[in-house]
């Protein structure tokens, strides 16, 4: 699946994002609004990881969906 589909169907994927990254708040998820760069930034903030690691996690998550 490509990111354009995630972005276009963000409301459907919110639950999956919450399951994967439970430290993200509802407000975080609403502000992300399907933007990958915003998701990576919030993951970095909430989990204290580097940008490369956040992007790797997103790629892994994307491959499963």
KEMAR-11874 format. One record per residue (C-alpha): residue number from 1; residue in one letter; chain; x, y, z. Coordinates in nm, 4 decimals. Layout:
BEGIN
+-----+------+------+----------+----------+----------+
| pos | code | unit |        x |        y |        z |
+-----+------+------+----------+----------+----------+
| NUM |    a |    A |        X |        Y |        Z |
...
+-----+------+------+----------+----------+----------+
***
This chain:
BEGIN
+-----+------+------+----------+----------+----------+
| pos | code | unit |        x |        y |        z |
+-----+------+------+----------+----------+----------+
|   1 |    x |    A |   0.0000 |   0.0000 |   0.0000 |
|   2 |    x |    A |   0.1233 |   0.3475 |  -0.0712 |
|   3 |    x |    A |   0.1046 |   0.6491 |   0.1539 |
|   4 |    x |    A |  -0.1461 |   0.8310 |  -0.0700 |
|   5 |    x |    A |  -0.4048 |   0.5672 |   0.0196 |
|   6 |    x |    A |  -0.3269 |   0.6054 |   0.3893 |
|   7 |    x |    A |  -0.3618 |   0.9821 |   0.3653 |
|   8 |    x |    A |  -0.6866 |   0.9585 |   0.1712 |
|   9 |    x |    A |  -0.8375 |   0.7107 |   0.4182 |
|  10 |    x |    A |  -0.6855 |   0.8508 |   0.7369 |
|  11 |    x |    A |  -1.0044 |   0.8129 |   0.9391 |
|  12 |    x |    A |  -1.0031 |   0.4402 |   0.8683 |
|  13 |    x |    A |  -0.6378 |   0.4029 |   0.9691 |
|  14 |    x |    A |  -0.6524 |   0.6012 |   1.2934 |
|  15 |    x |    A |  -0.7253 |   0.2865 |   1.4960 |
|  16 |    x |    A |  -0.4336 |   0.1028 |   1.3410 |
|  17 |    x |    A |  -0.2039 |   0.3937 |   1.4195 |
|  18 |    x |    A |  -0.3298 |   0.4004 |   1.7783 |
|  19 |    x |    A |  -0.2615 |   0.0245 |   1.8135 |
|  20 |    x |    A |   0.0913 |   0.0587 |   1.6779 |
|  21 |    x |    A |   0.1876 |   0.3767 |   1.8613 |
|  22 |    x |    A |  -0.0211 |   0.3863 |   2.1778 |
|  23 |    x |    A |   0.1619 |   0.6873 |   2.3186 |
|  24 |    x |    A |   0.0098 |   0.9101 |   2.0512 |
|  25 |    x |    A |  -0.2899 |   1.1035 |   2.1780 |
|  26 |    x |    A |  -0.6169 |   1.1590 |   1.9924 |
|  27 |    x |    A |  -0.5041 |   1.5175 |   1.9434 |
|  28 |    x |    A |  -0.1754 |   1.3971 |   1.7905 |
|  29 |    x |    A |  -0.3598 |   1.1685 |   1.5520 |
|  30 |    x |    A |  -0.6025 |   1.4423 |   1.4497 |
|  31 |    x |    A |  -0.3184 |   1.6875 |   1.3873 |
|  32 |    x |    A |  -0.1247 |   1.4318 |   1.1813 |
|  33 |    x |    A |  -0.4241 |   1.4099 |   0.9447 |
|  34 |    x |    A |  -0.2538 |   1.1473 |   0.7298 |
|  35 |    x |    A |   0.0696 |   1.3371 |   0.6715 |
|  36 |    x |    A |   0.3639 |   1.1016 |   0.6978 |
|  37 |    x |    A |   0.6123 |   1.3682 |   0.8033 |
|  38 |    x |    A |   0.3804 |   1.4724 |   1.0866 |
|  39 |    x |    A |   0.3430 |   1.1096 |   1.1970 |
|  40 |    x |    A |   0.7201 |   1.0626 |   1.2014 |
|  41 |    x |    A |   0.7664 |   1.3821 |   1.4011 |
|  42 |    x |    A |   0.5069 |   1.2838 |   1.6617 |
|  43 |    x |    A |   0.6566 |   0.9362 |   1.6959 |
|  44 |    x |    A |   0.9985 |   1.0947 |   1.7505 |
|  45 |    x |    A |   0.8608 |   1.3235 |   2.0201 |
|  46 |    x |    A |   0.6532 |   1.0661 |   2.2063 |
|  47 |    x |    A |   0.9070 |   0.7828 |   2.1942 |
|  48 |    x |    A |   1.2337 |   0.9772 |   2.2002 |
|  49 |    x |    A |   1.3747 |   0.8109 |   1.8906 |
|  50 |    x |    A |   1.5679 |   0.9347 |   1.5889 |
|  51 |    x |    A |   1.4035 |   1.0326 |   1.2613 |
|  52 |    x |    A |   1.5472 |   0.7300 |   1.0801 |
|  53 |    x |    A |   1.4009 |   0.4918 |   1.3387 |
|  54 |    x |    A |   1.0602 |   0.6606 |   1.3218 |
|  55 |    x |    A |   1.0598 |   0.6280 |   0.9439 |
|  56 |    x |    A |   1.1652 |   0.2627 |   0.9680 |
|  57 |    x |    A |   0.8750 |   0.1935 |   1.2024 |
|  58 |    x |    A |   0.6347 |   0.3664 |   0.9643 |
|  59 |    x |    A |   0.7706 |   0.1636 |   0.6707 |
|  60 |    x |    A |   0.7255 |  -0.1597 |   0.8686 |
|  61 |    x |    A |   0.3714 |  -0.0611 |   0.9651 |
|  62 |    x |    A |   0.2905 |   0.0358 |   0.6078 |
|  63 |    x |    A |   0.4177 |  -0.3001 |   0.4770 |
|  64 |    x |    A |   0.1752 |  -0.4808 |   0.7094 |
|  65 |    x |    A |  -0.1239 |  -0.2830 |   0.5820 |
+-----+------+------+----------+----------+----------+
***
